[in-house]
Amino acid sequence: MPGSNERALEKAKTLPADGVIFDLEDSVAPDRKADARAAVAARVRAGGYGPREILVRINPLASPWGAADIAAICPAGPDALLAPKVETVDDILVLSRAMDAAGAPASMRLWAMMETPLAVLNAPAIAQSARAPGCRLAGFVLGANDLAKETRARLTPGRGALAGWLAQCVLAGRAYGLEVIDSVFNDINDVEGFRAECLQGLDMGMDGKSLIHPGQIGPCNEVFAPTAQDVAWAQRVIAAFEAPENAHKGAIALDGRMVERLHAQMAQRVAALAQAIGDRK
C-alpha cells in the first residue's frame, strides 16, 4: 500500500490479509517521500492492525531516501523491513547493521526483493547469509515485473520465461529456511489469470503472493490455504503415526498408499497452517 495514501493505510486494518506492506519506494513520488515516511512511521507506532504482519518497503540505501527511511522506520518497530534491489550478500549484511544502528528491535526482520538478474544469480549466497551472526534476513519477495524489465523477457501467462529464475529463488530460500512470497499479478480484472498464477506459485512451493488490490485477497487466501480434504488426510497421517503399533516404523500403509515419516512432517505443517487460519478467523 502506498505510504502516501492515508486512506489505504487505514483500510489495511480491516483487510483479511496475513500481512500488509507499507510502501515508501515505487508507489510514492519523490516529492512525497518525506511525508510518506513520517505517515508510515506514525501508523506503525499507533498500531491497530491486529494479527497482520506489518512490513515497510524502504527505498534502496543507494538512493537519496534509503538511509532516512531506515532511521525513521526502525524505531517504530514494524515486523520487518522489505528491501528492494538486493543483489549481494553485502547488501543484506549492510542493511542488517544499519537496522541495528537505527535501534530496530531484536525481533524485527529483513525481507529481500529478488528482482534483478544479479539477485537471482546470487540467490543461494544471499539466502545463506541468513545464518551469519547478526543477520536479520527472513524471507524473499519475488519481483517478476522488474526481472522482466531487466532481462527483456516477455511476461506472458504462465511466466514460462521466468519460471526457472523464480524456482531458483524458491530453492535457495528453502535451503536456508527462508519464507518465499510470489510476485504481484498486474491485471486486477483478470480473476482467472490471477488464480492460475496463485496455483503456479503454490505448485512451485511458495508461501503466498504479494497483492496490489483488495479484490485479490480472497482468491489468494483460498488457493494457499489447505483444502478440507488436505486437512482430513493430514490428520489421518498424523494419527496413524501416533498409534502405538507404528511408533517405531519409518513407513506404513494407509488407505492403500505408502506413507513415510516425511509425509507425517508434511502433514504436521498442513495441520498447523489450518489451525493458524482457524485461529485468525
Secondary structure, DSSP 8 states (H G I E B T S, - for coil): -BTT-HHHHHHGGG---SEEEEESSTTS-GGGHHHHHHHHHHHHHH---TT-EEEEE---TTSSSHHHHHHHHGGG--SEEEESS--SHHHHHHHHHHHHHTT--TT-EEEEEE-SHHHHHTHHHHHHGGGSTT--EEEEEE-HHHHHHHHT----TT-TTTHHHHHHHHHHHHHTT-EEEE---S-TT-HHHHHHHHHHHHHHT--EE--SSGGGHHHHHHHHS--HHHHHHHHHHHHHHHSGGGTT-SEEEETTEEEEHHHHHHHHHHHHHHHHHHHH-
